[in-house]
Each structure stands twice: as C-alpha cells, then as structure tokens.
C-alpha cells in the first residue's frame, strides 16, 4: 500500500478525492491524512512523510507550489507530488514540473481515469526512488540521481568552495571526476507547436518539452561519457569528460555530431527546435562552472541559422587573445560610462555574457574583481573632478552614478584611504 496525503482548502475536493480513491484505488492507496493549506501539510510531511501528495497549487498560508518546492529541497523526489490546477494556472503548473511534480490535473476535468493515471506515475516514482527492501529513511532524502542533479547545479553556480569539497561530495554520490578535460554544453528547446496560453504553457507544450529533453539525453549520451543535468523545463546541460591524450578538436567534432543528431531527431519527431552552446575545454572540475557559463553565453547567440555555437568562435579562434580583447572591450566600456551605475548584470547583458561568467572572467584575467575595478576607476575620475574646483562633493557623487554623497564618501575612503574632504585638503596643502 502507498500512503497518500490530500491537501486542498476546499472540503468538497477533499471528499471527492477520498471517494474516488476509495472506489477505484483502494487496493493500492491508503489516505493517511488531509490538510487545508500548505503549512498544515508540511507539518504532517515533516513528522511522517507519505509516499504521495495530492495538492492544490493555490492555497492560503502556504501554496501547493511552495509546499512542493520545500519538500523537494528537503526530501528529493519522494513524496511524489500530483498538483491540482485551474485552467488559468498553467504557468504555476510549469513551475511545478520544474520542481519535479509527477503530474498535474485540471480540477474541472478530474475523473477516475485521469486520477488513476497520475497515481500510477506517482507509484512509479516512489518505486524508482525506493527500491524493494530499501528503508524509508534511506529513501526520504530523495533518490541518488536527485542528489546528483542538485550537486551539479551547485557546481554550475560556483557554490562549491574548493576542489577538496567538490571531490568529497562527488565521492559520496558515486560521481567520478577522474578525467582531466571537461566540456559543457548548454541546450534550449523551443517549439512553435508548444506555444503558451495566456501567461502560461499549454499541456501540449509541457509534453513536447519533456519528451524532447528525454530524447536529447538518450541520443547525446550514446556518443561519449557525460553527465546530463536538467536546468528547467526548456534547458539542460551536458558535461562531457575525456582525457588530455584525446585531441580537443576531435572531441569538439564528436560533441557537435551528437548535438546535430539530437537536433535532427527531435525536429523530425516533435517539430521542436534545439539550439546549443559549447563551452571551452577546462582541465579541473572546479572550472566546469566556467565552461558552463561560456556554453550558456554561446547558446544565447545561437539561432535557426547557426543552431550550434562554440564559445571559442565568439571570443576568437585564439582563446587567450580572444579573451584579452573581450576584457579590453569591457574595460573600455566601463571607462566610457563612468557616469552610470555600471552594475555587473547590466554590463554582462551588453556583452552577451552571463553575470557569473563575466565575474569569473574579469577576476581571472585582471586579478581584480569587477566591482573593485569599477569603483577604482570612478574614484580616479572623482579625484580629477574634485581638484578642478568647479564641483562640490555631492555633485561629483551624482555625476558618477553614486546613490548618495554619503555612499560616495564611503567608497572614496575605502579606495583611497581618505575621505573626499581629506583628499582635497591634502592636495591644497601641497
């Protein structure tokens, strides 16, 4: 028997679900409780996690979507969630799929057949995550694959502080980083036949995206050792691993062939299109995050005419000189726009880069953090303006995009060691 929790703020819905489950699925399902909001449900799940949860997406106190996210973060794929939605909530349903819900059901279309189908999907999820004989405690942290996916997302997001920490966590998940070359691919799936409805995705869109990603994973994994990571409903990443005695050019050709095969098959089967970005080859696991950022940047410049873009082609065939030129262009842009705020996100967008990649690239190539460089340049310009004698401190602060004269003075002292007034006085005494 599989233990099930019903979560809905409408008593009639709770009664209707109980009745359907008792009539159609009494041999499989035991309803172990009901809750009228997400917080009540979370208290029940925390005390004694069920196998399956049926939850309304929109509820008071804590929504079903928030409950799903909280449960997924703590327990992984089990409890398996089936979400109840209204027609107008497809955008929330899309987010539910991202959080790994097994299915969603439109309330006014709910019937024994659709409910039984969703329950079967949930049971399959529970069985996969908790093999026969496995203890509930072992399964409650989620399947091994769930934990691996979370680990890879942390790696992509630069959240693993050291290589030692990375390798230690990888070993606990039976992930191997015994190779010395890694290349990351970032893929995006889109489809004219999977258009959105209002502000959300249609059920057809969800089916096409899920099926396309599944097929892409299957085809690509046949070509070379790789780890495939689902980013969200439309995006996924592939980390290819190889050794230094394998020529990078040959590996790039192999990867490009795998991506082209996946793209052709998915276009033929689902009328969907894929675009890919390929990052540079890196030699350490910690630098996989850099290759990921490069791949994402390259993908953003891909289109139907060039569906597969290599980051090395964007910055130049010579990786070193290409990056030097890119950094030079960024520094020139900063110098020419010192009157603006020059925030990392804005500058990254100007150059078609992800903010995380720009930050890493800048630090690695200039040995100076992005913000530190910007503020140093602003203060250098401020000194010239203050010594001209034509502008007051607050006018200089405003002209250089600082939010207040107080904040300007704070940054000035951090960079120069003196306040603006002290700086002016020191120069006037000379």
C-alpha positions, 0 to 999 in steps of 0.5 A: 500500500502507498500512503497518500496525503490530500491537501486542498482548502476546499472540503468538497475536493477533499471528499471527492478525492477520498471517494474516488480513491476509495472506489477505484484505488483502494487496493493500492492507496491508503489516505493517511491524512488531509490538510487545508493549506500548505503549512498544515501539510508540511507539518504532517510531511515533516513528522511522517512523510507519505509516499504521495501528495495530492495538492492544490497549487493555490492555497492560503498560508502556504501554496501547493507550489511552495509546499512542493518546492520545500519538500523537494529541497528537503526530501528529493523526489519522494513524496511524489507530488500530483498538483491540482490546477485551474485552467488559468494556472498553467504557468504555476503548473510549469513551475511545478514540473520544474520542481519535479511534480509527477503530474498535474490535473485540471480540477474541472476535468478530474475523473477516475481515469485521469486520477488513476493515471497520475497515481500510477506515475506517482507509484512509479516514482516512489518505486524508482526512488525506493527500491524493494527492501530499501528503508524509508529513511534511506529513501526520504532524502530523495533518490541518488540521481536527485542528489546528483542533479542538485550537486551539479547545479551547485557546481554550475553556480560556483557554490562549491568552495574548493576542489577538496569539497567538490571531490568529497561530495562527488565521492559520496554520490558515486560521481567520478571526476577522474578525467582531466578535460571537461566540456559543457554544453548548454541546450534550449528547446523551443517549439512553435507547436508548444506555444503558451496560453495566456501567461502560461504553457499549454499541456501540449507544450509541457509534453513536447518539452519533456519528451524532447529533453528525454530524447536529447539525453538518450541520443547525446549520451550514446556518443561519449561519457557525460553527465546530463543535468536538467536546468528547467523545463526548456534547458539542460546541460551536458558535461562531457569528460575525456582525457588530455591524450584525446585531441580537443578538436576531435572531441569538439567534432564528436560533441557537435555530431551528437548535438546535430543528431539530437537536433535532427531527431527531435525536429523530425519527431516533435517539430521542436527546435534545439539550439546549443552552446559549447563551452571551452575545454577546462582541465579541473572540475572546479572550472566546469562552472566556467565552461558552463557559463561560456556554453550558456553565453554561446547558446544565447547567440545561437539561432535557426541559422547557426543552431550550434555555437562554440564559445571559442568562435565568439571570443576568437579562434585564439582563446587567450587573445580572444579573451584579452580583447573581450576584457579590453572591450569591457574595460573600455566600456566601463571607462566610457560610462563612468557616469552610470551605475555600471552594475555587473548584470547590466554590463554582462547583458551588453556583452552577451555574457552571463553575470557569473561568467563575466565575474569569473572572467574579469577576476581571472584575467585582471586579478581584480574583481569587477566591482573593485575595478569599477569603483577604482576607476570612478574614484580616479575620475572623482579625484580629477573632478574634485581638484578642478574646483568647479564641483562640490562633493555631492555633485561629483557623487551624482555625476558618477552614478553614486546613490548618495554623497554619503555612499560616495564618501564611503567608497572614496575612503575605502579606495583611497584611504581618505575621505573626499574632504581629506583628499582635497585638503591634502592636495591644497596643502601641497 
